[in-house]
Amino acid sequence: MSSSLAPLARVVCAALVTLSPMSASAAETAIEREAIAIHQDLDVLCRGGSGDADEACAIRLHAEKLLGLLGYCYGTKADFGLGGGGRASAVWHKDNGNCAHRP
């Protein structure tokens, strides 16, 4: 990564990894919310077609892996099934066995 996004990605990932051993449920909830927010921001950059789009997409994949490690998945089988809303209705949520995409 050579753009201005690379240092930001390293800082964010280091902060999340540093915080992740916290055992209090409030801390875990904060980490999960931040990881989802980071993914959403990167998704906007990735889809925006800016000069940093390719790197934002690459960093977004790392955010998806992090969410998977936190026990999250994207969308349900119904979201991507017949009559589902697809990506428009899919959200990151705790894996409950009904996941469409688990990183």
C-alpha positions in Angstrom: 0.0 0.0 0.0 1.5 3.3 -1.0 -1.4 5.8 -0.5 -2.3 7.9 2.4 -4.7 5.2 3.6 -2.0 2.7 4.4 -0.7 4.4 7.6 -4.3 4.9 8.8 -5.1 1.3 8.3 -2.1 0.2 10.3 -3.1 2.5 13.2 -6.7 1.4 13.2 -5.8 -2.3 13.1 -3.2 -1.9 15.8 -5.7 -0.1 18.0 -8.3 -2.7 17.6 -5.9 -5.5 18.2 -4.6 -3.7 21.3 -8.1 -3.3 22.7 -9.4 -6.8 21.7 -8.2 -8.6 24.8 -10.5 -6.6 27.0 -13.0 -8.9 28.7 -15.8 -6.5 29.7 -18.8 -6.8 27.4 -19.0 -3.0 27.0 -15.5 -2.9 25.7 -16.2 -5.7 23.2 -19.3 -3.9 22.1 -17.3 -0.7 21.5 -14.7 -2.7 19.5 -17.4 -4.4 17.4 -19.1 -1.0 16.7 -15.9 0.6 15.7 -14.9 -2.4 13.4 -18.3 -2.1 11.6 -18.0 1.7 11.3 -14.5 1.3 9.8 -15.8 -1.2 7.3 -18.7 1.1 6.3 -16.3 4.0 5.8 -14.0 1.9 3.7 -16.9 0.6 1.7 -17.9 4.2 0.8 -14.3 4.9 -0.2 -14.1 1.7 -2.1 -17.2 2.3 -4.1 -16.5 6.1 -4.5 -14.0 5.7 -7.3 -11.5 8.1 -5.8 -7.8 7.7 -6.4 -7.6 5.6 -3.2 -10.5 3.2 -4.1 -8.3 0.2 -4.9 -6.5 0.5 -1.6 -9.7 1.2 0.3 -11.1 -2.1 -1.1 -8.0 -4.0 -0.1 -8.1 -2.6 3.4 -11.9 -3.3 3.6 -11.1 -7.0 3.1 -8.9 -6.8 6.3 -11.8 -5.2 8.1 -14.0 -8.0 7.0 -11.5 -10.6 8.4 -11.5 -8.7 11.7 -15.3 -8.7 11.8 -15.2 -12.5 11.2 -12.7 -12.9 14.0 -15.1 -11.0 16.2 -17.9 -13.5 15.4 -19.7 -11.4 12.8 -21.0 -12.3 9.4 -22.7 -10.3 6.6 -26.3 -10.7 5.7 -28.6 -13.6 6.1 -29.5 -16.4 3.7 -32.9 -14.7 3.3 -31.2 -11.4 2.3 -29.5 -13.1 -0.7 -32.2 -15.7 -1.4 -35.2 -15.6 -3.8 -37.1 -12.3 -3.0 -34.4 -11.0 -0.7 -33.2 -7.5 -0.7 -29.6 -8.5 -1.4 -26.8 -6.1 -0.4 -29.4 -3.3 0.2 -30.9 -5.3 3.1 -27.8 -7.0 4.4 -26.0 -5.9 7.6 -23.1 -7.1 9.7 -24.5 -9.1 12.6 -23.3 -11.8 15.1 -23.2 -15.2 13.5 -26.3 -17.0 14.5 -26.0 -19.9 11.9 -28.0 -18.1 9.3 -25.2 -16.2 7.6 -24.9 -15.4 3.9 -21.2 -14.4 4.1 -18.7 -15.2 6.9 -15.2 -13.9 6.3 
